[in-house]
Amino acid sequence: MAHKVSDACVGCGACEGACPVGAISMENGAAVVNPDSCIDCGACEGVCPTGAIAAE
């Protein structure tokens, strides 16, 4: 189960830097989680200042 980014994302990039496997990229000013690479660790969820990332 990968994490999903909601419309609350402001594109700050905090989650991208926190992901230990590089599963997050920034596209069109918002974070996108690659479900094939995501290990469901939750590191991104913990650093998101807007709470835009949650487990699917």
NORKAZI-V95189 format. One record per run of one state. SS is the DSSP state (alpha for helix, beta for strand, coil for the rest). FROM is the first residue (numbers start at 1). LEN is the number of residues. If there is no record, write none. Layout:
[[SS FROM LEN] [SS FROM LEN]]
This chain:
[[coil 1 2] [beta 3 3] [coil 6 8] [alpha 14 5] [coil 19 5] [beta 24 4] [coil 28 2] [beta 30 4] [coil 34 9] [alpha 43 5] [coil 48 5] [beta 53 3] [coil 56 1]]
